[in-house]
Amino acid sequence: LLRHAEIAAAKLPTATGDDVFFYQGKIASARFFVRDALPKVAIRRAAAEAENGELMSLPDEAF
């Protein structure tokens, strides 16, 4: 993801036509992922690691 954004940033200044939108999209999606999705990964990991296994001890029939 980061590598694609780096390539897009390098090519954007000389891009023309639809390539401009393509490269802008690559950069925007990388920014979104880094700002929005990545911070949530740490929170979800901490929650998963804190889970005490109680749900996993239930039989399948409980669901």
N, C-alpha and C positions, 0 to 999 in steps of 0.2 A: 504494500500500500504506500509506504513512504517512498520507496524507490520510484513507483509510478508517478507520484506527485513531484518528485525531483525532476524526472524526465519531462513532465508536462511543464513545469516552471521554466525549464531551460528552452523548451521549444515554443512556448507561448509568444514570446516577443516577435518571432518571425512567422507565426502561423497566419493562415488566411482561411476565409470561408468557414465551413463547418468545423474545421480543425480547431478554431479558436474556442468554440463552445465545448468541444470534446476535452480540450486541455483544461479549460476553466472548470468543467465538471469533475475531472480527476482531482484537481487541487481542492475544490470545495468538498468533495466526498472525504478526502483525507483529513481535512480540517475538522469536519463534523465528527468523524470517527475518533480522532484524537481528543477532541474537546468533550464529546458526549458519551461515546461508548466505552472508551478505555478507562475513564475514572470509575465507571460502574463495575468493571471487572474486579477490581480490588474489593469493593464492597460485597459483591456476590461471592467471591472466594472466601472472604472472612465469614460470611453467613453460613456457607457450606461447611467450612471447617469447624464452626461452632456447633453445628447440628450434633446432637448426642446419640444418634442412631435409633432413636425411639421409633420413628416411622419405618425404618428398615426391618425392625423386629416384628412388625405386624404381618400376618399371613396375607396372601393375595386376595383371599375372600373378603378381607376387611375393606377392600376398595371396590 
